[in-house]
């Protein structure tokens, strides 16, 4: 995300953490949600060995980044992440 210019140097505003829509889209951009919510949650899941039953982050990445060529590889990686949870 840093290489393609999707990494934000400043933290989210506190009110952005009070989201209710999927992927935080009511309060932040999808790339912000990836950086500030998804990545920390994945790190926590790895540390605690508590993994979600499913994931649709790749599906959303394809939707969000369909017109952004710089993000094509990111969408592929997130889709591969989703596939880890299929058939569990």
C-alpha positions, 0 to 999 in steps of 0.5 A: 500500500505504501508503494502504490501511494495508498498509505496514510501517514496521519492517524484516523480522526477519532470519529472515523473509528465510530463506523457502522457500514461494512468496511467503514465506508460511512466514515473512511475510504476503503484504503484507510479501512485496510490500513487502520482496521483490517491490517491490525485485525489480521495481526491480532488474529495471527497472534491469538490464532482466532481467525474469522469464519469468512472474509470478503475483503478481496471482493470489496477490493475488486469493487473499490479498485476496479478503475485503479491500475496501481491497486490491481496486485493489492486486489489480487492479494486480498482475494487470495486472503479471502480464499483462505477461508472458503470451505472452512 
